[in-house]
Amino acid sequence: VVECFPVQWFSSLKGQQTLPQLENFCRYLKHLASSLYRSCVAGSDVEKRNVRDHIKEVVRLLGRLNALDHVIAVASEHGIKDIKTLLENK
């Protein structure tokens, strides 16, 4: 869904927030990252690695939506340190 949004929508945004119309969607993505994390707490190392990759994908999607406030929150909550690298590859 995120790939369908035109880049022009986000090019003129100032600050760390996305479009107000997409705020609920961004909150959903943030909730999804937390749900993914909770689903693997008692899982194997492979499951935890897979979930971490999925959470990184959520961070990329939030970055594409210019929701940097949510990117920072998800990354700090789940210990993702390479935010800049993730956002450069969005």
C-alpha positions in Angstrom: 0.0 0.0 0.0 2.8 2.4 0.9 4.4 2.0 -2.5 1.3 3.4 -4.1 1.6 6.8 -2.4 3.2 9.4 -4.7 6.6 10.6 -3.4 5.5 14.2 -4.1 3.0 14.0 -1.2 5.9 13.9 1.2 8.5 16.0 -0.5 7.2 19.3 0.9 6.6 18.2 4.5 8.5 19.9 7.2 9.4 18.3 10.5 9.2 14.7 11.5 5.5 13.9 10.9 3.6 12.5 8.0 0.4 13.8 6.4 -2.3 14.1 9.0 -4.5 11.8 6.9 -2.0 9.0 7.2 -1.4 9.3 11.0 -3.7 6.5 11.9 -2.1 4.2 9.3 1.3 5.0 10.8 0.0 4.2 14.3 -1.2 0.9 12.9 2.3 0.1 11.5 3.8 1.0 14.9 1.3 -1.3 16.6 2.1 -4.0 14.0 5.8 -3.8 15.0 5.0 -4.2 18.6 2.7 -7.1 17.9 5.4 -8.8 15.8 7.9 -8.4 18.6 5.5 -9.8 21.2 4.7 -12.8 19.0 8.3 -14.0 19.1 9.3 -13.4 22.7 9.5 -17.1 23.5 10.5 -18.1 20.0 13.7 -19.5 18.6 16.6 -17.5 17.5 15.6 -17.9 13.8 12.1 -16.6 14.6 13.5 -13.7 16.5 15.8 -12.8 13.5 12.9 -13.1 11.1 10.7 -10.8 13.3 13.6 -8.3 13.6 13.8 -8.2 9.8 10.0 -7.6 9.6 10.3 -4.8 12.1 13.0 -3.2 10.1 10.7 -3.4 7.1 8.0 -1.6 9.1 10.6 1.1 9.9 11.4 1.4 6.2 7.7 1.9 5.4 7.3 4.5 8.1 10.3 6.3 6.7 8.8 6.3 3.2 5.7 7.9 4.8 8.0 10.6 6.3 6.8 9.5 9.8 10.1 10.0 11.4 8.6 10.4 14.9 7.2 6.9 14.6 10.5 5.6 13.1 12.4 6.8 16.1 9.8 5.4 18.5 9.8 1.9 16.9 13.6 1.8 16.5 14.2 2.8 20.1 11.5 0.4 21.4 13.0 -2.5 19.6 16.7 -1.7 19.7 17.2 -1.0 16.0 20.4 1.1 15.7 20.9 1.3 11.9 18.0 3.7 11.2 20.0 5.8 8.8 20.9 2.8 6.6 17.3 1.6 6.6 16.0 5.0 5.6 18.6 5.4 2.8 17.3 2.2 1.3 13.6 3.2 1.4 
